Amino acid sequence: MTVTLTEKAALKLRTVLYGNSNTSHIAGIRVGVKDGGCNGYEYALNLVKEANSEDVRFEQDDVPIYVDPTSVSLLDGVVIDFVDSLTQSGFTFTNPNATDTCGCGKSFSTANCGGQAASCG
């Protein structure tokens, strides 16, 4: 299981996690997928206060990362980046398991299993 953070993503996440005293109770980030989006799955990236006992746990660049077990196979090899431009700001996902992605880049589908698609609108 590999989830890789780019240098920009790791910097942004460290800033959020360790940037002020209001986040001192945050344990790390949880990465996952859920049914939805135009193509069946949507990415989820959340701050968490504690890990679930089933989570796959690892750390990269001082960022604790937790992946829920149902998302592991769908996220294996994913690269998370952070972009900040005039037209877009936020985290992006490059997923080698995705066979199709939405134009907005927030949802995807795979060849082996499909989630429940929903309208982006």
C-alpha positions in Angstrom: 0.0 0.0 0.0 1.5 3.3 -1.0 0.1 6.8 -0.9 2.7 9.4 -1.8 2.6 13.0 -0.9 4.4 15.5 -3.2 6.7 18.0 -1.5 4.0 20.7 -1.8 1.3 18.5 -0.4 3.4 17.4 2.6 4.3 21.1 3.3 0.7 22.2 3.2 -0.4 19.3 5.4 2.4 19.9 7.9 1.3 23.6 8.0 -2.3 22.6 8.8 -1.3 19.9 11.3 1.3 21.8 13.2 0.7 25.4 12.3 -1.2 26.5 15.3 -2.3 25.4 18.7 -5.9 24.7 17.5 -4.7 21.6 15.7 -2.6 20.1 18.5 -5.3 17.4 19.1 -5.2 16.3 15.4 -3.6 12.9 14.9 -3.1 13.1 11.2 -5.0 12.8 7.9 -7.3 10.0 6.7 -7.3 9.3 3.0 -10.1 7.3 1.5 -12.8 7.0 -1.2 -16.5 7.0 -1.0 -19.3 6.3 -3.5 -20.3 9.4 -5.5 -19.1 11.9 -8.1 -19.6 11.6 -11.8 -17.6 8.4 -12.2 -18.5 6.3 -9.1 -15.9 7.2 -6.5 -14.9 10.4 -4.8 -11.6 11.1 -2.9 -11.9 11.9 0.8 -9.1 13.7 2.7 -9.9 14.6 6.3 -8.1 15.7 9.5 -8.6 13.1 12.2 -8.3 13.2 16.0 -7.5 9.5 16.2 -6.9 6.5 14.0 -9.4 3.7 13.7 -8.0 0.3 14.8 -8.5 -1.1 11.2 -6.7 1.8 9.4 -3.5 1.2 7.5 -1.1 3.6 9.1 2.1 5.1 7.9 4.0 8.4 7.9 5.6 10.5 5.2 7.5 13.7 5.7 6.2 14.0 9.3 2.6 13.7 8.2 0.7 10.7 9.8 -1.5 9.1 7.1 -4.4 6.7 7.8 -6.2 4.8 5.1 -9.4 3.0 5.7 -9.3 -0.7 4.8 -12.0 -0.5 2.2 -10.1 2.2 0.3 -6.6 0.5 0.3 -6.9 -1.3 -3.1 -8.4 1.8 -4.8 -5.6 4.1 -3.5 -2.6 1.9 -3.9 0.0 4.0 -5.7 -1.9 7.3 -5.5 0.0 10.5 -5.5 -1.4 13.5 -3.6 -0.3 17.0 -4.7 -1.3 20.5 -3.7 -1.9 23.2 -6.3 -2.4 26.9 -5.7 -3.0 28.9 -8.8 -5.4 31.5 -10.1 -7.8 28.9 -11.4 -7.5 26.1 -8.8 -6.4 25.7 -5.2 -6.5 22.4 -3.3 -5.3 18.8 -3.2 -5.2 16.8 -6.4 -4.9 13.0 -6.8 -3.1 11.0 -9.5 -4.3 7.5 -9.2 -2.8 4.7 -11.3 -5.9 2.5 -10.5 -8.3 5.0 -12.2 -9.6 4.0 -15.6 -11.7 7.2 -16.0 -11.7 10.5 -14.2 -14.2 13.4 -14.0 -13.4 16.7 -15.7 -13.2 18.3 -12.2 -10.6 15.6 -11.1 -12.5 14.8 -7.9 -14.0 11.5 -9.0 -12.9 8.4 -10.7 -13.8 4.8 -11.7 -11.8 1.6 -12.0 -11.9 -1.4 -14.2 -12.4 -3.9 -11.3 -15.1 -2.3 -9.2 -17.4 0.6 -9.5 -19.0 2.9 -6.9 -22.3 4.6 -7.1 -22.1 7.5 -9.5 -23.9 10.8 -8.8 -24.2 14.0 -10.6 -21.4 16.6 -10.0 -24.0 19.4 -10.2 
